[in-house]
Amino acid sequence: MGQINEALNSYNEGTERLLELTSAQVHKNHSLCHREEVIDGEATRTVLPYVFVKTFELLKSNPMYATLRNNAGVCFAERGDIESARSLYLEAIEYTPDGYDYPDPVRNLESLDN
């Protein structure tokens, strides 16, 4: 509808909120997320691989993340920022849940090449 900046802001805000909710869910079990230890007399907190694996798993289990990234890509394509659009379409493809029928990011990526 011609309001590219407003749409992009909405998609980015939706992405931020989804990431916050996902992070809260991942961090429910603190012992799986971080290891705290003292190294050379200084307290150190290490993020454990569980955080990254679980975050990816949760984001890929819901089509909302892929949809938000695809739609943000559309906004960048409309602005003429093809590389940002391409990056967002690829991310949307990567995070589309297995078995979920969502051809939009693939079609949008193909349209950039035509």
Phi, psi and omega in degrees: 000016176085002181252065187297314182297319179295318179296314180299319177300319179295317179294320178293321177295318177299319178296316179299316179295318178297319178294322177297314179296318179295316179299317178299319180293318180297318186276008176301322180256089186304322184294336177276343187265324187222151171238127179250132180208167177255123179237121182053039177081003180245136176291131181231138176243124180251131175281129182270155182306332179309320183302313184288318180295313182292321178300312178301314181301315182291318180293326180281345182276353184230126183292353184297317181297313179299320180295315179297317181292319177299313182295323175296322177300320177300318179298316179295322178298319178297328177283345183093007178270081188293321181294320176294319178299314180301315180299318180290322177296318178296321177295318179299319178297315182298325185262004175292127182302142177302133178083355180272128182277098180219083185280351187305310182296326177293314178298318181294321177297316179298323181293334176292329182276351181259000000 
